[in-house]
Amino acid sequence: MSLHGLVKHFDTKLAVAGVSLEVPAGSFYGLLGPNGAGKTTTLSMAVGLLRPDQGHAFLLGYDVWADPATAKARLGVLPDGVRLFDRLTGPELLAYHGLLRGMDAATVNQRARELLEVLELGSGNRTLVVDYSAGMKKKIGLACALLHAPRLLVLDEPFEAVDPVSAALIRDILQRFVAGGGTVVFSSHVMEVVERLCDHVAIMSSGVLRMHGTLAQVKGDRSLEEVFVQVVGGRVATGSELAWL
Amino acid sequence: MTTKAVGVWPFVRLKLRLTANGLRGRPTRIVLFVLGVLLAGFFAIVGYASFAVPGVIDDPHVAGMLLPLGGTAVILGWLFFPLIFFGVDESLDPARFALLPLPRRTLITGLFAAALTGLPALATLAATAGMVDSAARLGGPVAATAQAAGVLLGLFLCVAVSRAVTSAFATALRSRRSRDLAAITLALLAAAIGPLQLAALAGAQRADWDTVGSVARVVAWTPVGAPYSIGLDVAEGRTWQIPLKLLIALATIVALLWWWSTTVESAMVGATAGPRRKTTADTTRPPVDLLLFRRAPRTRFGALVSREIRYWWRETRRRASLVTFSMAALFLPVSLTLGAGSPGSMTIFVGALASLALANQFGFDGTAYATNITTGVPGRVEINSRATAHAIFTIPLLIAVAAVIGALSANPARIPSTFGLLIAAYGVGLGLVLPLSVRAAYALPESTNPFAMSSGGGPAKGLLAMGVLIAAVIISLPLQLIALFIGPIWLWIGLPVGIAYGAAGYLIGSGVAADQLDKRMPELLATITPNRS
């Protein structure tokens, strides 16, 4: 994935101010940033959900905005804050995604069942997705993103609201995906997960990319959290304020 | 830590602040707000003028009919309009107060005061003030004072009844079990309004004024008429009635507020903990067979159509619109016959109305539509699949409507040609509505309350849909005229000509819509994404 000078305004507010980023094939890339840093906006522009004011996005070498069909064919997306077609059951939703991707029915059936079993969602479960718990929704979303065996996965906050057991499962699946030659880009504000999983990291704040590179380059000999707080310019509580607590 | 008792002013100020913030920096909303003010002002002036008439012409007899019956109409308006058309202003959503340490009484009086702060309440007050004018002319200052108290009580009654009923319905719709029942009741209510209106008109043409007068005398003793008739009682010296009528009105208001407070409480609890229950047993059928209907092709198109069909049935808002339309379409010919009209005179209107359900089809999906963008569904497939799914529900219904019209006019031979007219209007309607659904989509709130309206441009775009309806009727009109002029031959050629006309309309419109969609998918997604607050 490669982004060149992406810019996005909302009304008068500058949400993303010229982000350029090279994600090497086969890397596990973590996009870090505080709330409101522009992570979701950047990723939405990268996958073709939000038209950038300026700049280009290439997925596996294809321009998302010039040739969307080809660029999206080998891409799996898990957007954040976006609903699924949640009046379908889990199996129905997976079948829907598979057929929309132009897969044949036999492959869809076989892969959907396998994904539902591995993610512990139950291949015969007839609960509507709208009634799933937050963690289950993330898992079914991930299953939808993986169904057509993409080469690039773009995940927005995949670990938000997920319990530790499911998180471990998702981590495991993603690591296997990268080991098999796939590329993962995901956003998060949980340092531990990023430090454990990623080989590349980028830190965003206020719509600007502050630092990026391999994990070792970015953090040096400090902890990732220290680097993050320093780069973003957060403050550390001193003790004089909130004394009444 | 000490806390002071909370009065109603913080709620009122919060409401005003929210209204002001909602307008800041948004020119379209300001325009809509101004339009709302003008409309409210118009309503207020017309209402005041009408209610002041009995005083001006100095006729206590007319006043005795107009005041209680007019007041009843105002209260019924407050009851039905939010339920069916406009929704309620949920800017002060009770669920947002769930975590604050407020006693129930404080919360209810506060929310009630906030509900009174608004254009509709102000306009109603101004309109019904015309009754005070009448009372003053008929009975002097004492009668005017009494009527003023009555008008205030009436306003409280209006607001209390609308809040209590919408809240109760919303609670019913939140729980899975009673939801279907509530949705259907609503649809029936909505569908009943048209026929009721016609029946009332027919009744008014026949009835004599003595009947109306006795109805008014009875209504004056019911909670909906009592507050509006006390000024007249003073004027005519029936002072003993006043305490009784005040009591009736007050007791009703208190009872409504109490009812409201119980449903508000359950709404607040429901917002934090919803019941989750697995209702159906597991299945072993393969996922694709679960999604697709038996004869649907196992392709992208088949998947899209099957998903749409399931959504028309599984999503409350969509199902409510289907049920409402079915009722209206089947009852309209019946009520036209009762009203001594021709059952076929509204044919093209019904056909065009059918297509209107798709006017905000993408708004129904909300952000879920992102799925179709990331999987790269072409615009043509998207538009055609949605229209197909809707037609699968609509065409059998239109056949039924044609059959009803044929039966009512005692002329079964006209069923095919009537169906031809219906399908022509439906096709033309789709041809206009589909581009509209791409260009003028708007976000629906992701609320569990189906009456919660999006604040913002939504209603204005709903008006656009009305314009489209009229345009569709006009474009289909030539066909109806041809049918009138060529007479019996139409019975033979009506069906094929109608289908050809409708198909042409559909092909042109859907082509335009598909082109638009291919160019504007991300922009469309942005317009149907609800603002997260």
Contacts between the chains, C-beta under 8 A, distances in Angstrom:
chain1	res1	chain2	res2	distance
A	11	B	25	7.7
A	47	B	374	6.2
A	48	B	373	6.5
A	48	B	374	6.8
A	48	B	522	7.0
A	49	B	370	5.7
A	49	B	373	5.9
A	49	B	374	6.8
A	49	B	522	6.0
A	49	B	525	6.2
A	50	B	522	5.5
A	50	B	525	7.7
A	50	B	526	7.1
A	51	B	522	4.5
A	51	B	523	6.8
A	68	B	376	6.0
A	69	B	376	4.9
A	69	B	378	8.0
A	72	B	374	6.2
A	72	B	375	7.1
A	72	B	376	4.5
A	73	B	376	7.2
A	75	B	374	7.3
A	77	B	374	4.7
A	79	B	367	8.0
A	79	B	370	5.7
A	79	B	374	7.7
A	81	B	367	7.3
A	81	B	532	7.1
A	82	B	367	4.3
A	82	B	368	7.3
A	82	B	370	4.8
A	83	B	366	5.9
A	83	B	367	4.9
A	83	B	368	4.4
A	83	B	446	7.6
A	84	B	368	5.9
A	84	B	371	6.6
A	85	B	307	6.2
A	85	B	311	7.6
A	85	B	365	7.5
A	85	B	368	4.8
A	85	B	371	6.1
A	86	B	368	6.9
A	87	B	310	6.7
A	87	B	311	5.8
A	87	B	314	4.2
A	87	B	315	5.5
A	88	B	291	7.1
A	88	B	307	6.7
A	88	B	310	6.6
A	89	B	290	6.8
A	91	B	287	3.7
A	91	B	290	5.2
A	91	B	291	7.6
A	92	B	287	6.6
A	92	B	290	5.1
A	92	B	291	4.2
A	92	B	307	7.9
A	92	B	310	7.5
A	94	B	287	5.5
A	95	B	287	4.1
A	95	B	288	4.5
A	95	B	290	6.6
A	95	B	291	4.0
A	95	B	292	7.3
A	95	B	303	7.0
A	96	B	291	5.7
A	96	B	303	5.2
A	96	B	307	5.5
A	96	B	371	7.9
A	97	B	371	7.1
A	97	B	375	6.7
A	98	B	287	7.9
A	98	B	288	7.4
A	99	B	288	7.1
A	99	B	291	7.5
A	99	B	292	7.9
A	99	B	298	6.9
A	99	B	299	6.6
A	99	B	300	5.7
A	99	B	302	6.9
A	99	B	303	3.6
A	100	B	300	5.5
A	100	B	303	5.9
A	100	B	304	7.4
A	100	B	371	7.5
A	100	B	372	7.0
A	100	B	375	4.1
A	100	B	377	6.1
A	101	B	375	5.6
A	102	B	300	6.2
A	104	B	298	7.6
A	105	B	286	8.0
A	105	B	288	4.5
A	105	B	298	4.5
A	108	B	287	6.6
A	108	B	288	5.4
A	109	B	286	4.0
A	109	B	287	5.7
A	109	B	288	5.4
A	112	B	286	8.0
A	112	B	287	4.3
A	112	B	288	7.9
A	113	B	286	7.4
A	113	B	287	6.9
A	116	B	287	8.0
A	122	B	282	6.6
A	123	B	287	7.6
A	124	B	282	3.5
A	124	B	283	4.6
A	124	B	284	5.7
A	124	B	285	8.0
A	125	B	282	6.3
A	126	B	280	4.2
A	126	B	281	7.4
A	126	B	282	6.8
A	126	B	283	5.9
A	127	B	278	5.7
A	127	B	279	7.8
A	127	B	280	7.7
A	128	B	314	7.4
A	131	B	276	5.7
A	133	B	276	7.8
A	144	B	371	7.6
